Amino acid sequence: MNGTFSGGYLSKGNHCVGENLYHFEWCTKYRYKMFRKSENKKLCETVLNEVAERHGIKIAELSVMPEHVHMVGDIPPVMSVSKAFNLLKGASAYELFRKEPKFRLRYPRGHLWSPGKFYRTVSDVNVDTVINYVRNQAVEQASLDKFVST
């Protein structure tokens, strides 16, 4: 579903219909910039899309930044937000370590993501605003980096 999102999208279960649209955000452990290289960023995007599809999470927008991830996604009606985070973070870390063994040099214990997380519900009223925010994170981050000395 990555791309334009028209809102009004309803998930259907056996005995329910509804919308569970959330803005998710999580960071790499110690905020290491693991996805600075374009090939690592692309790999993370691919893995997250695969994991989401496998577990019935529909991604409206995904933005992988050097040290954190923004995602707008619709989770199934029977899935809690906590379960969605567990699946997205756990399965993506497993797949990323499997596909890119060099990541283990930075994270020898296998903990790619920090334990923290952010989520917020997204309604039909503000879905376009949130998607634009996620989509433009690279531009915003670049403008902020000008003011931060490294």
Secondary structure as GFF3:
##gff-version 3
##sequence-region A 1 150
A	DSSP	beta_strand	11	12	.	.	.	ID=ss1
A	DSSP	beta_strand	17	18	.	.	.	ID=ss2
A	DSSP	beta_strand	21	27	.	.	.	ID=ss3
A	DSSP	three_ten_helix	29	31	.	.	.	ID=ss4
A	DSSP	alpha_helix	38	54	.	.	.	ID=ss5
A	DSSP	beta_strand	58	64	.	.	.	ID=ss6
A	DSSP	beta_strand	68	74	.	.	.	ID=ss7
A	DSSP	alpha_helix	81	99	.	.	.	ID=ss8
A	DSSP	alpha_helix	103	106	.	.	.	ID=ss9
A	DSSP	beta_strand	118	121	.	.	.	ID=ss10
A	DSSP	alpha_helix	127	135	.	.	.	ID=ss11
A	DSSP	alpha_helix	137	145	.	.	.	ID=ss12
###
